[in-house]
Amino acid sequence: MLELSGVSASYGSVPAITGVTISIGEGEAVGLLGANGAGKSTTLRAISGLVKLSAGNVTFAGTKSRLIAAAPDSGTGHCPRPEGRQVFPEMTVQENLEIGAYVPKAKAERARTLELVYGIFPRLADRKKQLAGTMSGGEQQMLAVGRGLMLKPRLLMLDEPSLGLAPVMTDVTFEKIGEIHKMGTAILLVEQNVSRALSLVQRAYVLESGNVIMHGRAPNLPTTSRCRRHIWGFEERL
């Protein structure tokens, strides 16, 4: 469904990712692992069209573009890192969700999708009239994921969904991501909690300094000495 072939991108004159090649099948869950600054978030931003490609191609559902500016109705949903403001704090939970269905196809099915999101995240249903800015960090992260689902994406990209969450909320977050995947939505997961990420995805890629240094089936990655050498440096709980 998604394929990156030799993708490179920079921030100004500073290269961020170089020659990244990854693929994701329909309904598959794939992880992107690596230390801080490895290029994981930039890879997601390249797919979403938030950074300009300097080389390579991104192909999604048969559509290829070197300089992709992913249209919101392309079938991808991107939930960025939880740092900073991800929700509209002066809007209610339901208003935040409804604004996520802003393309015609998603808007036509907004009511049905809203019920689906509330079914996955009952806490959001309980707080649908509450201002988003008054919610806890974990609840705001649920809201960000729910808003991504309102686009009815075939691929949901999640960037560090457990960042800053208490262990209990991390458990809930990964449980809900698992439910979304079981519904048939493909997942591209960036996550530094490597053990949790590998328990959810089928395959994973390891990035270092903007390059893919290895990839493989999730159960096999932690057992390889090379993978452990790169992962142990930033994931002590593996």
C-alpha positions as CSV (number, residue, x, y, z in Angstrom):
1,M,0.0,0.0,0.0
2,L,2.8,2.4,0.9
3,E,6.4,2.3,-0.5
4,L,9.2,4.7,0.0
5,S,12.0,4.3,-2.4
6,G,15.4,6.0,-1.9
7,V,13.7,9.0,-0.1
8,S,15.9,11.8,1.1
9,A,15.0,15.0,2.9
10,S,16.8,17.9,4.6
11,Y,16.1,20.8,6.9
12,G,17.8,23.6,5.1
13,S,21.3,22.4,4.3
14,V,21.2,19.7,7.0
15,P,20.3,16.2,5.7
16,A,17.7,14.5,7.9
17,I,17.1,11.2,6.0
18,T,19.0,9.7,3.2
19,G,17.9,7.0,0.8
20,V,15.2,5.6,3.1
21,T,13.4,2.6,1.5
22,I,10.5,1.0,3.4
23,S,7.2,-0.6,2.5
24,I,3.9,-1.3,4.3
25,G,1.3,-3.7,3.1
26,E,-2.5,-3.3,3.2
27,G,-3.6,-3.7,6.9
28,E,-0.1,-4.3,8.1
29,A,1.5,-2.8,11.3
30,V,5.1,-1.7,10.9
31,G,7.4,0.0,13.3
32,L,10.1,2.7,12.8
33,L,12.7,2.4,15.6
34,G,15.8,4.4,16.4
35,A,17.5,6.8,18.7
36,N,16.5,10.5,19.0
37,G,17.5,12.3,15.8
38,A,17.6,9.1,13.7
39,G,15.1,10.4,11.2
40,K,11.9,8.7,12.3
41,S,9.7,11.7,12.6
42,T,11.1,13.2,9.4
43,T,10.2,10.0,7.6
44,L,6.6,10.4,8.6
45,R,6.7,14.1,7.7
46,A,8.0,13.2,4.3
47,I,5.1,10.8,3.7
48,S,2.6,13.5,4.8
49,G,4.2,16.2,2.6
50,L,5.3,18.3,5.5
51,V,8.9,18.2,4.3
52,K,10.0,18.4,0.7
53,L,11.8,15.4,-0.7
54,S,15.2,16.0,-2.2
55,A,15.4,12.6,-3.8
56,G,13.4,9.4,-4.1
57,N,9.7,8.5,-4.5
58,V,6.7,7.9,-2.2
59,T,4.0,5.6,-3.6
60,F,0.7,5.3,-1.9
61,A,-2.1,3.1,-3.2
62,G,-0.5,3.1,-6.7
63,T,0.1,6.9,-6.8
64,K,3.7,8.0,-7.1
65,S,5.2,11.4,-6.5
66,R,8.8,12.5,-5.9
67,L,7.7,15.7,-4.3
68,I,4.6,14.4,-2.6
69,A,2.3,16.8,-0.8
70,A,-0.1,14.2,0.5
71,A,-3.7,15.4,0.0
72,P,-5.8,14.9,3.2
73,D,-8.1,12.5,1.2
74,S,-5.2,10.4,0.1
75,G,-5.9,7.8,2.7
76,T,-3.3,8.6,5.3
77,G,-3.7,10.0,8.8
78,H,-0.8,11.5,10.7
79,C,-0.7,11.9,14.5
80,P,2.5,13.9,15.3
81,R,4.5,13.8,18.5
82,P,2.5,14.8,21.6
83,E,4.9,17.7,22.3
84,G,3.2,21.0,22.2
85,R,-0.4,21.6,21.4
86,Q,-2.0,18.8,19.4
87,V,-5.6,19.7,20.1
88,F,-7.6,22.9,19.9
89,P,-7.8,23.7,23.6
90,E,-10.8,26.1,23.5
91,M,-12.9,23.6,21.5
92,T,-14.8,20.7,23.0
93,V,-13.7,17.1,22.5
94,Q,-16.5,16.5,20.0
95,E,-15.6,19.7,18.1
96,N,-12.0,18.6,17.9
97,L,-13.1,15.2,16.5
98,E,-15.6,16.7,14.0
99,I,-13.0,19.0,12.6
100,G,-10.9,16.0,11.7
101,A,-13.4,14.9,9.1
102,Y,-12.8,17.9,6.9
103,V,-12.6,16.3,3.5
104,P,-15.8,15.5,1.6
105,K,-15.6,11.7,1.8
106,A,-14.9,11.7,5.6
107,K,-17.5,14.5,6.2
108,A,-20.2,12.4,4.5
109,E,-19.6,9.7,7.1
110,R,-18.8,11.9,10.0
111,A,-21.6,10.8,12.3
112,R,-20.9,7.1,11.8
113,T,-17.2,7.5,12.2
114,L,-17.7,9.6,15.4
115,E,-19.7,6.7,16.9
116,L,-16.8,4.4,16.0
117,V,-14.3,6.6,17.6
118,Y,-16.4,6.9,20.8
119,G,-16.6,3.1,20.8
120,I,-12.9,2.8,20.7
121,F,-12.3,5.6,23.2
122,P,-15.3,5.6,25.7
123,R,-13.5,8.2,27.8
124,L,-13.8,10.7,24.9
125,A,-17.6,9.9,24.7
126,D,-17.8,10.7,28.5
127,R,-16.0,14.0,27.9
128,K,-17.4,15.1,24.5
129,K,-18.6,18.4,25.9
130,Q,-15.5,19.1,27.9
131,L,-12.9,21.7,26.6
132,A,-10.0,19.7,25.2
133,G,-7.4,22.0,26.9
134,T,-8.7,20.9,30.3
135,M,-8.0,17.2,29.7
136,S,-5.0,15.2,30.9
137,G,-2.1,14.5,28.6
138,G,-3.2,10.9,28.1
139,E,-6.8,12.0,27.2
140,Q,-5.5,14.6,24.8
141,Q,-3.4,11.8,23.1
142,M,-6.5,9.7,22.7
143,L,-8.2,12.7,21.2
144,A,-5.4,13.2,18.7
145,V,-5.6,9.6,17.6
146,G,-9.4,9.8,17.4
147,R,-9.2,12.9,15.3
148,G,-6.8,11.1,13.0
149,L,-9.4,8.3,12.6
150,M,-12.0,10.8,11.6
151,L,-10.4,11.0,8.2
152,K,-11.1,7.3,7.8
153,P,-7.5,6.6,6.8
154,R,-6.3,3.4,5.3
155,L,-2.9,4.1,7.0
156,L,-2.6,5.7,10.4
157,M,0.9,7.1,11.2
158,L,1.6,7.5,14.9
159,D,4.6,9.4,16.2
160,E,5.6,8.5,19.8
161,P,2.0,8.0,21.1
162,S,3.3,7.0,24.6
163,L,5.6,10.0,25.0
164,G,5.1,11.6,28.4
165,L,2.3,9.2,29.4
166,A,2.0,7.4,32.8
167,P,2.4,3.6,32.5
168,V,-1.3,3.0,32.9
169,M,-2.1,5.4,30.1
170,T,0.6,3.8,28.0
171,D,-1.1,0.5,28.4
172,V,-4.4,1.9,27.4
173,T,-3.0,3.7,24.4
174,F,-1.3,0.6,23.0
175,E,-4.4,-1.4,23.7
176,K,-6.5,1.0,21.6
177,I,-3.9,1.1,18.8
178,G,-4.2,-2.7,18.7
179,E,-7.9,-2.4,18.4
180,I,-7.6,0.1,15.5
181,H,-5.2,-2.3,13.7
182,K,-7.5,-5.3,14.2
183,M,-10.2,-3.2,12.4
184,G,-8.1,-3.4,9.2
185,T,-6.3,0.0,9.4
186,A,-2.6,-0.2,8.5
187,I,-0.3,1.3,11.2
188,L,3.1,3.0,10.8
189,L,4.4,3.4,14.4
190,V,7.3,5.5,15.6
191,E,8.0,4.6,19.2
192,Q,10.9,4.6,21.6
193,N,9.3,2.0,23.9
194,V,10.8,-0.7,21.7
195,S,9.4,-3.7,23.6
196,R,5.9,-2.4,23.4
197,A,6.3,-1.4,19.7
198,L,7.6,-4.8,18.8
199,S,4.7,-6.5,20.6
200,L,2.2,-4.6,18.3
201,V,3.8,-4.6,14.9
202,Q,4.6,-7.4,12.5
203,R,7.8,-5.9,11.0
204,A,10.1,-3.0,11.9
205,Y,12.8,-0.9,10.4
206,V,15.7,0.5,12.5
207,L,17.0,3.9,11.5
208,E,20.4,5.5,12.4
209,S,21.6,8.9,11.3
210,G,18.8,9.1,8.7
211,N,19.5,5.7,7.2
212,V,17.7,2.4,7.4
213,I,20.4,0.1,8.9
214,M,18.3,-3.0,9.2
215,H,14.7,-4.4,9.1
216,G,13.0,-7.7,9.8
217,R,10.1,-9.5,11.5
218,A,9.4,-8.0,14.9
219,P,10.0,-11.3,16.9
220,N,13.5,-11.6,15.3
221,L,14.8,-8.1,15.7
222,P,15.6,-8.0,19.4
223,T,17.5,-11.4,19.2
224,T,20.1,-10.1,16.7
225,S,23.3,-8.7,18.2
226,R,23.3,-5.8,15.8
227,C,19.8,-4.7,16.6
228,R,20.4,-5.0,20.3
229,R,23.5,-2.8,20.0
230,H,21.5,0.0,18.4
231,I,18.4,-0.4,20.4
232,W,19.9,-0.8,23.9
233,G,21.4,2.7,23.6
234,F,17.9,4.3,23.8
235,E,15.6,1.6,25.2
236,E,16.7,0.2,28.5
237,R,13.5,-1.8,29.1
238,L,14.0,-4.1,26.1
